Structure formats: C-alpha cells, structure tokens
Amino acid sequence: MDIRNVAIIAHVDHGKTTLVDNLLKQAGAFRANQQVAERAMDRNDLERERGITILAKSTAVEWKGVKINIVDTPGHADFGGEVERILSMVDGAVVLVDAAEGVLPQTKFVLTKALARGIRPMVVVNKVDRQDARPDEVHTEMFDLFAALGADDDQLDFPMLFASGRQGWADATMDGPKKDLSALFDLILSHVPAPGLDASLPFAMNAAILEADNFLGRILTGRIEQGVARLNMPVKVLRQDGSVVETGRLTKLLSFRGLERVPVETAEAGDIIAIAGLENGTIPDTICDPSVTAPLPAIPVDPPTLAMTFRINDGPLGGREGKKVTSRQIRDRLFKESEGNVAIKVTDSQEADSFEVAGRGELQLGVLIEQMRREGFELTIGRPRVLTRENPETGEREEPFEECLVDVDEEYSGVVVQKLSLRKGQMQDMRPSGGGKVRLTFIIPSRGLIGYHGEFLTDTRGTGIMNRLFHGYQPWAGTIEGRRNGSLISNSDGEAVQYALFYLQERGTLFVDPGVKVYVGMILGEHSRDNDLEVNPIKEKKLTNIRAAGKDEALLLIPPRRMSLEQAISYIEDDELVEVTPSAIRLRKRFLDPHERKKHARRQESEAA
C-alpha cells in the first residue's frame, strides 16, 4: 500500500489537535452518525481538563488510495522530548502557525528539529478567521525563520496554505472556496515523499512511543525501518550499545485506522505500527529479526534542565488519604515513567526515601505529580532547581538559559521589564504587536523564571501571555532574589478555627479555610513581612458566664488564596516542601520541629561563613 508519514508540529494552542479532528472527519474515519468528542486525539483526562496535548499520538486516514499516518504532537516546550522522538517516524511535517500570534518560541524549536532531520516542512497559517489575523505578515515571519535556522534551498521553497482548522477548510490563497481540507490532503500526497524503505531486508524498527494497555500489556509504537513484520514472528530487542535485552514474539500487530488500532497479519517497511508481546523493550530500543546484529541509530534527545526531589510523605497526616505511600512504590512508579518518557531522568537521592527527578520544566513534572496523586500516591516535593554543568573548555560553571517571549498591554510593559531585569533577564527586542500590545523578548536564566508566572499574571491583571524555550547554557548569572515574604507557620496540631484565622489575616494572606486539619510546621499563609512567624490557628474564644453587652461582631474572613499544584511548587523556598495527596495540596516546612529549623539555619550560616 502507498504510504505517507507526516507529523503536525506547532506552538501550544495553535490548533493542531482541532485540525486533526477535521482531517479525520473529512477522510471518512467516522460513521455519519458517530458521536465524536471535540479534540478526539486528547484522550487523557489531564489533556482534556487543561486543553493541551501532553503525549504524542498516531492516527491514520486514507485519501485517494494512499494511507496517511498522522502524528499529533504536544506544543508546550516542556513536552519537547515527545516531538524530538517522533520526528524519526515521519518523512514530512505540517508546521502550523497562528495567523494572529505568528512565530512563537516553540514554533522555532519544532522547526529547528524538523530541518535538522532533513524534513521539507509545509506551512499552514491557521486561524485566518480571527479578527486580528495578519496572514501575509506571518508568511513573511515564517520565511525569515526558515532562513535564520539555516534551511537549504529545497526547504526554503516551502509550500504554504491558509486554513481554519475549526471551520475545516484549507486553501492556497485567501480567496479560495473555503470548502474543505482537500488542498491539505493533496499537498501531503504531492510534497511528502513515500518512505522508500527496503522490505526485502530482515525486520527492524525503533520504538518511539510506549504505553500500557489493560488487556495487551506493554504496547510499543514505531515505524518499520526495514523488512516485514508478521504476527507471532520471533524477535529480539537490542539496546543502543548492541546488548540483547530480551527475545520474544509479536503476539499482536496493530495498524492505525482513524482513532482505532486494528489487528493485522503483516506490515511492511515504512508503515507505523504498534506491537505487543514484549516485557522489557522500551524507547529507543531496536525490535528486530533474530538475524539482525546491530541496532538502528536513535535520535539523541536534549538533556533535562530542571530537577525536583520526590520524597515519601513523612508528615503527621501521612498515610491517611492515599493508598500508595512507601518509598518502594514511589520508586517503581518513577522508573516506570522514565521508561516511556525519554525527557525524564530518575536517580536515587543521597537523602533517605527520596528520588531526584529531572525534566524539561515545572509543567512537565507537575503533570507527572498530578497523575501520581490521581493514582493514590502520597508524596512531598522539594523546590525545583536548575541543573548546572561545567564547561569542558573553560572550566566555568554554566546554567541553562531560556528565550522568553512576553506579549503584554503597553501599560504593563514597564513592570514586566523591571521584574525580569531583577531576575537577570537581558532584553533582546521590544516591538509593538498591534492592538495596544507590546512583544518583549528576553534571554533569562531558567531559575529566574521559577515562581515568576503567578507574579507575572498579577502584574499584568491576567492579560499577559508568556512563552519560553530552552536557549542554551551560559555562565552562572549570580544570585537571584527569591520570594520576599516569609511564611505563617502553625505551632499547633488540630483543626483551624475561624476565630483564630480572623485575627491572623491581619498578619498576611492565608492559604487555609476554617475546619482544615493543621499540624506543627505546616504553612498557613504568607507573612506580610520578610520573616517567618509561628502562629496558633486553633485558638478559640474564651467563654465566660457573663452575658456580653452587645452582639459579637461577625467574624468575616477574606477568602484564602488557592494554589494549583504548579503554583505551589514554584512558590516554595529551599527549606519548604509541597505535600501532595489524592485529596489535598499542603505547604510545609522541611523541618517541622521549630528547634530543628533553628539548628539547620545556624548550620547553614556557619557553612556560608
């Protein structure tokens, strides 16, 4: 069968998954009366709730007798590892760019990776039906980006379509019929080369996606690089160093048809398939015929830039709300995650019952923690910290820097520039982007952005948009000022009382409601000053047998500040932890006992001196 393999790559929220919805509908992947959810490729609960794609997924449609394998990819920078990994499976890429927002950092990242693979991308300017669309300017921006990234002459001669993924049309010009996506299908057939791989050689494929199925067990997805895969054929799994991991049989061979995986008897070189029957094979192992001796080359993935400590929950409320609380269970879950997610690295920590988890960013690790708490895990998380390295030539300490693109209203640009400058950001560009907005570009240390997003939204009254992308390693930028305010810390165990909280709210911003269980060392709120303050949240009003002369004043509480998981992780300081359970997110001090905290502070002062 004639095959085309294509990836859809873009910045977050530029409409990849919505476009795939309409490609599936118009290619006849669904029955006429079939009920299909919006963004059908986002099957994961977290993807649906957050409205973003987290995992790369394969689908397939047939158009004019040609099978088109389409891979939908995440657009957020934290999940860039997914994009890098699946580009080895495809021969073409559709680069989607928003007609209003234009080129953003992740557009640059995915295009860099595609060009480096020798892929000749097609550009689709999406969302041209937006009121603030500027398709011709965006076309020019894309050409400039191709040139800046060193595209060759073939790649620079990219075809371009104007489209509205939501309305389900794409045309070569803005004056086209705006009827359907046939122009995009025809362009994929004419512009993307057929795989052209040798089916006469012994079977071999690289695993690019790993997932678990309740009925089939571990499922590995990848493109057959050579030969033919047959049901129940014997295979072996090779690591990149050539060692044999295991031998087995392909007990299930699955091909993609729309949103479904269909069992097949055989599959030829060039097709993207999913296989079951192997227990230890993982990404990027080579699954091959027993006669093959050397593994297929695998794309190296960019290294992680951020690390967090995952610990057991050793607080007074530990074990009451979750089912999985031991360090062994946490360890097994983390190492299982690192198998299928190549952008995450897990190592045992020097501290007892804790593990170092390194990834691309707070969102990626936040998604992992959210998945674990939904599975019944209880754990405590330390403050994110950047991974530094030593320059082999100069011996200088280097840290990761990010390119930060900020779109804000003109009136808020001053405060954003001031705050990012304090965090060692260097402004590269400042230009009006229309509609009273300004686009600012900064190069800033990754640690300067930890904990800044919440402050940024407050400063811009929720109207600012910030995008970031890993830029590279540069010399250590020096000390960056952290959170200025101290914490309100509980000095008692029990349940928080409205009477006590009413008088505590004068001291700062509270994080807890009346009736919430509290314990010694738990953080109840943010102090209005820069020092920590121990307070009693369970103090009740003293009652006497003398009737009050007047009616007691109503104790009205200001609603507490509610933090999402990512906000809590970026809020804490080095001596604090986030306690995560299936039913609660709490902040606490690393050392619950006040005497232990003072001892630790004295020890740090003496070491610094």
Disulfide bonds with the S-S distance in Angstrom:
none
